[in-house]
Amino acid sequence: MLLSISSCKSDKKPKYEDFDEDEFVMTPAIVTKISRAPVIGNRSHYWWRSINVYYAYNLDSDTVLLGKEMDVDLALKEGDGFYILVHKDDKDVSFVAGQRLLPSDQKIVDSYLKKSKEHGVKYFGVNEP
């Protein structure tokens, strides 16, 4: 009985594969933070760094949304604009798409950075620790 109760608990973040690709829209986002965590394999000489990307999206709104993707294999740095996939019905579900922005979408990021500067913060809508 204990096994059945513990297996009912599901706090796992949904994966992109859990959805139909038509349920998403491509949206510009901006990297707000990158962290690197060492990952050690089963032998002492097998190790690498996990790159974790934190980002803001919904940039052209007063309600900026935040997301994160752990162990990303992209060449991004803080302040970079890139694309994410956002679920059409649940805007809190997002995934890194990994493409560089088109000039028209770069204008959204540039406008967001200008808005952040006007408000005297690094990233508008993002509480820094």
Residue pairs with C-beta under 8 A, 6 or more apart in sequence:
14 93
16 85
16 95
19 87
19 93
23 87
23 88
23 89
24 85
24 86
24 87
24 88
24 95
25 85
25 86
25 88
26 83
26 84
26 85
26 86
26 97
27 57
27 58
27 83
27 84
27 85
27 86
27 94
28 57
28 59
28 81
28 82
28 83
28 84
28 101
28 105
28 106
28 108
28 109
29 55
29 56
29 57
29 59
29 67
29 81
29 82
29 83
29 84
29 94
30 55
30 56
30 57
30 59
30 79
30 80
30 81
30 82
30 109
30 112
30 113
30 123
31 53
31 54
31 55
31 76
31 77
31 78
31 79
31 80
31 81
31 82
32 54
32 55
32 56
32 66
32 78
32 122
32 123
32 126
33 53
33 54
33 78
34 51
34 52
34 53
34 54
34 76
34 77
34 78
35 51
35 52
35 54
36 49
36 50
36 51
36 52
37 49
37 50
37 52
38 47
38 48
38 49
38 50
39 47
39 48
39 49
39 50
40 46
40 47
41 47
41 48
50 70
50 71
51 71
51 72
51 73
51 74
52 68
52 69
52 70
52 71
52 72
53 68
53 69
53 72
53 74
53 76
53 96
54 66
54 67
54 68
55 66
55 67
55 68
55 69
55 82
55 84
55 96
56 64
56 65
56 66
56 67
56 112
56 123
56 125
56 126
57 64
57 65
57 66
57 67
57 84
57 86
57 94
58 64
58 65
58 86
58 91
59 108
59 109
59 111
59 112
60 108
60 111
60 112
62 125
63 125
64 112
64 123
64 124
64 125
64 126
65 91
65 92
65 94
66 125
66 126
67 84
67 94
69 95
69 96
72 96
74 82
74 96
74 98
76 82
79 113
81 100
81 101
81 105
81 106
81 109
82 96
82 97
82 98
82 99
82 100
82 101
83 97
83 98
83 99
83 101
83 105
84 94
84 95
84 96
84 97
85 94
85 95
85 96
85 97
86 93
86 94
87 93
87 94
101 109
112 124
115 124
116 122
116 123
116 124
122 128
